[in-house]
Amino acid sequence: MHDIDALIIGGGISGLSTAWWLAQSGLSVEVWEAAARPGGKIQSEQRDGYLTEQTASLLLNFRPEVADMVHLAGLEAKKAARTTAAEANRYLVHQGRLVSLPMRLGGLVRSPLWSGRGKLRLLLEPFIPAGEHEGETVSEFITRRLGREMLDKVMDAFVAGILAADPDYANAAATLPRLTALERCYGSLTAGVFMHRVLRRRTACRAETFSFQGGMGTLIDTLSSSPGVHLRSQHAVADLAPARRGWRVSATTPLGGRSVTARHVVVSTPASAAARLIAPLDQNIAGLLQTIRYAPLAVVHLGMDRSGVGHPLDGAGFLVPGCEGLPLNGNQWMSTLFGDRAPAGKVLLTSYLGGARRPEAVEWSNERLVDETLAALRPLIGVGADPEMVRIHRHHEGLPLYYGAHPALEREIAATARRHPGLHLEANYLGGVSVRDRIARGRALARRILMQERDVSAVYPAVASPLIAGL
Ligand SMILES: Cc1cc2nc3c(=O)[nH]c(=O)nc-3n(C[C@H](O)[C@H](O)[C@H](O)COP(=O)(O)OP(=O)(O)OC[C@H]3O[C@@H](n4cnc5c(N)ncnc54)[C@H](O)[C@@H]3O)c2cc1C
C-alpha cells in the first residue's frame, strides 16, 4: 500500500512546478522542503517601501507551458508587466560608458560598439558554413559565427551577467540552446531569425517579460498553496530507499523523524544535496552529480533618491563585458522595470557580483560589496547620493555551470536514473536555469510520470487514481 503517488524533495521552483503540474492531473503529491518556507532561491522581500528579490527578479517567457500555468493558477491578474520605459534600451558598458545595444541593422551600422571590421564580420554571418560540434564552447561558437568582437563586447557580458558563467568553458548547446538550434535547423543564425520571425506568427507563444505584484514570491505562494500540492516545510530528507513498487523517503522534522512511501520520488534539490541522497543507491549518478560546479553570486540592492542618480535610467539596466575590468557583472534598474519596486521619488538598483568571473566577491564584507558597487556605478550612471537602503544576499551555490560536455552529462544522468523506476531528478542543473525552463521541464516530467502511471494502471488497476485511468 502506497501512502502517496508522488513525493517531491525540495520546494524551489523546480519542485513546486512539477508538483503543481502533477496535482492538476489529480495525483496525490507532497513537497518536502528542508527550509521553513518554500521557494528555495526565490524569495521576495517587501519592507520600507522597497520590494527586492533574493535571486530571480523576472520571467522572460516564450514558452506556452508558462502561459498555461499563469492562466490556470489564476495568476493572470497578478502579473506585473515590464514597463515600456524599461524596453527602451539594453545597455552595455563599452570603454567605461554605457552604450545602447542596437536591435536593428541600421543601429548596428551606426553603433560605436563595433569597429568597421567587426561590423563587416557580423554581416558575413549568413555565409559562414554550419560546423557545430557537441563539445563546442560559447566562445568557439560565437567567434565562429559572429566574430571575436561579438564575443568580447556582447556575449561575454550576456553569459557572465545572466548566467554567471565563463564563455570559454560554457557549453554552447546547453547555454545558448536557441541560438545553436538556429544554426542546426537553418544553417545560419540570420536565416534562422528570419524564418523564426515568419513562422512565429502562427506557432510559438508571444514573448513577454514580467514579474508579479508582490514579486516572484507571489508565484511561489500561489503554487505552494494550490489545491492538491501539499507542502511540508522543515522536512529535511535524509534517506531514500527502494520499497515494494515505490520508494520510502525519510526526513527529519522539528517533531522528529517522518517517513512516507511514494510510487514516484522527484529529487529537486541542488546537485550536491541530490548526490548525498542518491549515493547509497547509485554511486554512478552521485558521481555524475558531484561533477556539476556552481558559480557563487552576491546580490547588492541599493535604494536611493531619484535625484541622486544623473542617468535617465531609460532601460532595464546594463551588462558588463569582462574586458571592462569592473567588479559588477550587471546592474538592473528595478524601479524602471516594474512600477512597485521603490517608494515614489526613489530608485532601486540591483547589482550582481561574483560568478565564474570573480568568485571571491561572494566572500567580500558587506561594506566592500557596497563600496565596490558604488564606485562602479558612479561614473556609469552618475550616482551622487548615498543609499538609504542596502540589502545584500550571498549565494555560495548561485547558479549551476553548464560547462564541458554538459549535454552528454545530462543524457548520462537521465539514462542512469532510468535504472531506478519511479526515481526522477529535476532541478536547475538540468535543461536550463531560468524560471521559464523550470516550469516547462516540470510539465514535461509530470507528463512522463503520468504516462508511467498509465502503464502501471494497465497492470495494477487498483493503484491507478481515477483521473490517471481516464487520461
Ligand atoms: C542571483 C540570481 C538571479 C537570478 N535571476 C533570475 C531571473 O531574473 N530570472 C530567472 O528566470 N531565473 C533567475 N535565476 C535562476 C533561478 O532563480 C534558479 O535557477 C531557480 O530558482 C532554481 O530553482 P530550483 O528549484 O532548481 O533550486 P532551488 O531554488 O535551490 O531549490 C532547491 C530546494 O531544495 C531544498 N532542499 C535541499 N536539500 C533538501 C533536503 N535534503 N530535503 C528537502 N529539501 C531540500 C532547498 O532548501 C531548496 O528550497 C537567478 C538565480 C540567481 C542565483
PDBQT file of the ligand as one rigid body, heavy atoms in Angstrom, charges set to zero:
ROOT
HETATM    1  C1  LIG A 501      21.319  35.834  -8.309  1.00  0.00    +0.000 C 
HETATM    2  C2  LIG A 501      20.381  35.051  -9.210  1.00  0.00    +0.000 A 
HETATM    3  C3  LIG A 501      19.496  35.744 -10.036  1.00  0.00    +0.000 A 
HETATM    4  C4  LIG A 501      18.611  35.038 -10.856  1.00  0.00    +0.000 A 
HETATM    5  N1  LIG A 501      17.735  35.732 -11.653  1.00  0.00    +0.000 NA
HETATM    6  C5  LIG A 501      16.861  35.060 -12.429  1.00  0.00    +0.000 A 
HETATM    7  C6  LIG A 501      15.872  35.768 -13.182  1.00  0.00    +0.000 A 
HETATM    8  O1  LIG A 501      15.780  37.003 -13.138  1.00  0.00    +0.000 OA
HETATM    9  N2  LIG A 501      15.004  35.037 -13.936  1.00  0.00    +0.000 N 
HETATM   10  C7  LIG A 501      15.053  33.671 -13.982  1.00  0.00    +0.000 A 
HETATM   11  O2  LIG A 501      14.250  33.077 -14.709  1.00  0.00    +0.000 OA
HETATM   12  N3  LIG A 501      15.944  32.970 -13.247  1.00  0.00    +0.000 NA
HETATM   13  C8  LIG A 501      16.836  33.625 -12.458  1.00  0.00    +0.000 A 
HETATM   14  N4  LIG A 501      17.723  32.928 -11.689  1.00  0.00    +0.000 N 
HETATM   15  C9  LIG A 501      17.696  31.449 -11.713  1.00  0.00    +0.000 C 
HETATM   16  C10 LIG A 501      16.603  30.834 -10.830  1.00  0.00    +0.000 C 
HETATM   17  O3  LIG A 501      16.289  31.684  -9.764  1.00  0.00    +0.000 OA
HETATM   18  C11 LIG A 501      17.069  29.474 -10.268  1.00  0.00    +0.000 C 
HETATM   19  O4  LIG A 501      17.655  28.688 -11.286  1.00  0.00    +0.000 OA
HETATM   20  C12 LIG A 501      15.893  28.695  -9.667  1.00  0.00    +0.000 C 
HETATM   21  O5  LIG A 501      15.196  29.476  -8.731  1.00  0.00    +0.000 OA
HETATM   22  C13 LIG A 501      16.399  27.401  -9.013  1.00  0.00    +0.000 C 
HETATM   23  O6  LIG A 501      15.293  26.633  -8.626  1.00  0.00    +0.000 OA
HETATM   24  P1  LIG A 501      15.445  25.131  -8.127  1.00  0.00    +0.000 P 
HETATM   25  O7  LIG A 501      14.124  24.723  -7.605  1.00  0.00    +0.000 OA
HETATM   26  O8  LIG A 501      16.051  24.287  -9.197  1.00  0.00    +0.000 OA
HETATM   27  O9  LIG A 501      16.534  25.158  -6.943  1.00  0.00    +0.000 OA
HETATM   28  P2  LIG A 501      16.439  25.855  -5.501  1.00  0.00    +0.000 P 
HETATM   29  O10 LIG A 501      15.727  27.129  -5.581  1.00  0.00    +0.000 OA
HETATM   30  O11 LIG A 501      17.837  25.845  -4.986  1.00  0.00    +0.000 OA
HETATM   31  O12 LIG A 501      15.536  24.847  -4.642  1.00  0.00    +0.000 OA
HETATM   32  C14 LIG A 501      16.030  23.649  -4.086  1.00  0.00    +0.000 C 
HETATM   33  C15 LIG A 501      15.291  23.405  -2.778  1.00  0.00    +0.000 C 
HETATM   34  O13 LIG A 501      15.676  22.121  -2.252  1.00  0.00    +0.000 OA
HETATM   35  C16 LIG A 501      15.682  22.232  -0.840  1.00  0.00    +0.000 C 
HETATM   36  N5  LIG A 501      16.456  21.115  -0.284  1.00  0.00    +0.000 N 
HETATM   37  C17 LIG A 501      17.799  20.888  -0.373  1.00  0.00    +0.000 A 
HETATM   38  N6  LIG A 501      18.111  19.734   0.259  1.00  0.00    +0.000 NA
HETATM   39  C18 LIG A 501      16.945  19.228   0.757  1.00  0.00    +0.000 A 
HETATM   40  C19 LIG A 501      16.619  18.050   1.501  1.00  0.00    +0.000 A 
HETATM   41  N7  LIG A 501      17.547  17.147   1.869  1.00  0.00    +0.000 N 
HETATM   42  N8  LIG A 501      15.314  17.836   1.841  1.00  0.00    +0.000 NA
HETATM   43  C20 LIG A 501      14.349  18.719   1.477  1.00  0.00    +0.000 A 
HETATM   44  N9  LIG A 501      14.615  19.853   0.774  1.00  0.00    +0.000 NA
HETATM   45  C21 LIG A 501      15.893  20.097   0.410  1.00  0.00    +0.000 A 
HETATM   46  C22 LIG A 501      16.309  23.611  -0.602  1.00  0.00    +0.000 C 
HETATM   47  O14 LIG A 501      16.028  24.074   0.717  1.00  0.00    +0.000 OA
HETATM   48  C23 LIG A 501      15.626  24.436  -1.698  1.00  0.00    +0.000 C 
HETATM   49  O15 LIG A 501      14.428  25.028  -1.233  1.00  0.00    +0.000 OA
HETATM   50  C24 LIG A 501      18.616  33.610 -10.844  1.00  0.00    +0.000 A 
HETATM   51  C25 LIG A 501      19.497  32.922  -9.996  1.00  0.00    +0.000 A 
HETATM   52  C26 LIG A 501      20.374  33.623  -9.183  1.00  0.00    +0.000 A 
HETATM   53  C27 LIG A 501      21.289  32.865  -8.255  1.00  0.00    +0.000 C 
ENDROOT
TORSDOF 0
